Amino acid sequence: MSRSIDENSVPERGSLAERLIIAAEKLIECQGDFEFSMRGLAAHVGASPMAAYCHFDNKINLLQAVAGRGFYRLQQATQTAVRSAGDDPLQQLENGGVAYVQFGYANPALYRLMFGPTLVAETTACFEKARHAGWSVLADTMQRCAERGYIEPESVERQAVYAWSMSHGLTMLMIDRSVHMFHDLGHKPCDIEQFIRCGIQQMCASIRYLKLETPDSC
């Protein structure tokens, strides 16, 4: 059975499993990719490959643990932002969206791992639980938008997917700097946050004023 990590089975502090995960996180951010070997990672933390494989069946399981922790970190960041917004669900949506993009922009390689194709082929219940945790804040906020009358109750999931798509797209464009204007974007946190917030505000405005109508054929 594949071994993986979720929030209810966090490795003991200082344990080899935790050291491997933390070392992998740092290596991914430093290199900007996932091209390392289990043998090399084990040596980096002063362990044998055999010891590393006692905790993770293979590299994919280790990467799932790293990405899983990323999803819980994303959940915490967006949850904190939503709670700071008062009781207006659209303001909650805006704050949560800003926090989402900021998280991805600050952790580009981890974000690519979390949402890229590397971990799609092989998954576990623990990893799926972590992925759902990252999604749950947006889904819950969109449900409150429906309760307030901003969107139709039957369109909650669809609108959540639309909102996530826009937030994810903005995140990837900023990470890749694939649009010319991003090359001129300053690196000051206040400038970056203002840019992100303007984009997310446009998304929230479309929900408030347009109330997208979905054809029955969709």
N, C-alpha and C positions, 0 to 999 in steps of 0.2 A: 504494500500500500504506500502511495506517495505521501511524504511528510511535508507539511507546509505550516505557515505561521498565521494565526489570526489574532485579533485583539484579546481573545479569551485564552490564548495559549502562547503568550509572549515568552520568549526564552529567558531563562534566568539571567539577571544582570551580571555581565562579566563572563557568561558562559561562552563556549566556543560558537554555538549557533548565533548568538547575538553579535559576537565579534566578527563572524563571517558576513552577516547581513550589513553591519555598519561599514565594514571594509569594502564590501561590494558597492554600497551606496556612494561612498567617497570616490571609489575608482570610476564608477559610471559618470559621476559629475566631472571628475578631473579629465577623463579621456573623451567624454562626450559620446560614448558608445558602450556596447556590452561585450566587446571583443576581448574577453579575458578567459583564462582557463581555471577550472576548479583547483588544479594542482598549483598554479601560480598564486591564486588567492589564498589557499591554505598555507603556502610558504610565507606569504605576506604577514599572516597573523601568527606564524610560528607553530603551525600544526602540520600533521601529515595528511596527504590526500585521503587516506583511509579514514582518519578521524573526521574529516569534512563530510565524507559520504555516509558516515553514521548519522548525520543530521539531515542531509539532503540527498535524495536518490540520484539527482543529476543537476545540471546547471539550471535547467528550466525551473525546477522546484525552488532553487535559491532565488532566481529572478522573480518568481511569483511572490516569495516572501518579501523581497525588496519592494516590488510594486504594491503588494498588499499594505505594507506600512505607509506607502505613499498615498493610497486611497484613504486610509484613516486620518492621515495628516491633512489631506484635502477636505475631508468631512469636518475636521475640527476647525480649520481655517474659515470655511464657508459658514459653519454653524455660529461661530463667534461673531462674524460680520452680520449675519441675519439677526442675531439677538440684539445687536447694537442699533437696530433700525426702528425700534418702536413697534407699534402694532399695525402699521400700514404694510400689507403684503407686497405692494409694488416697490416700496422703499427697501423692504427685505430682499426682494428679487434683485434690485440694483446693487445693494451692498454685497450680496452673495455672489453676484456675477463679477463684480470688481475683484473680490477676494479670489475667485476661481482663476481669473486671467493672471492676476498677480502671482499666484502659486505656480502656475505653469511657466510663466516668464522667468521666475526666479529659480526654477528647477527644470531646465529644458530637457536634459537627458533623461531624468526620472520621468518627466511627463510623457516623453516619447515611448518609454518602456511601458508605462501604464496604459496608454491608449493606442499603441502601435500593434503590428501584426505578430510580434515575436511570441507572445504568450497565448495567442488565440487557439492554436491547434491542440494544445494539451492544457486542461484546466482541472481544478479541484473544487470541492464544495467550499473550502475555506477561502480560496481565491475569489470565487463568485460572491461570497458574503462580503468580502472587502470591496469589490467593485460596486456592489449594491449600496454599501455605506457611502461611497463617494457620490452616488446618484441621489440618495435619499433626501438630502437637504433641498435640492432643487425640486424634487417631486412633491415634498411636503409644502414648500413655499407656493408652488403652483396650485396646490389644492386649496390653500388659503385664499389665493386670488379668485378661485371659482366661488368660494363661500362668500367673498365680498362682492361678487357680481361682475368682476372684470372679464372673466371668460366663462364660457358655457361649461357646466360640470362634466359633460361627456367628452370635452376636448382637453381635459387636464393632461393626460399622458402625451397627446400629440403636441400640445403647446410646450410641454416640458422638453420634448425632443427638439422642437424648433429653437427654444431658448438655448439649450445645450449646444446645438449645432452652431449657432451664432457665436457663442462664447468660445467654443472650441476653435472655430475658424479664426477668430481674432487672436486667440492665443498662439496658434501655429504661424500666422502671418507675422506676429511680433517676434516669435522665436527665430524664424527663418529670415526675417527682415527682407522678405521677398517683394515688398512694395517700396518704391523709391522713397516715399516720405518717411519710412522708418529709419532710413540712414541719417536723416536729419533730426531724429527724435533724441532729445537730450537724455543723459543717464541719471539725472536727478530724480529721486523717488517721487517728488511732488509732480514733476512734469509727466512721468510715466503714469502715475495714478490718474492725473487729470485726463490724459489721452484715453486711458481705459474707461474711465467713468463716462466720458462723452459717448463712447461706443455703446456701452451698456445702457445708458439713458435712452438712446435711440431705440434699442430693443424693447425697453419697458414702455416707451411711448407708443410703439406699434401695438402693444397689448392693450394699453389703456384706451386708445382712440380708434383703432381699426377693428378690433375684435374679429380676427380672421375667420372667414366663412369657409368651411371645408366642403367641397362638393360631395354628394352622396357616393359618387363613384370612386372616391379615394380610399 
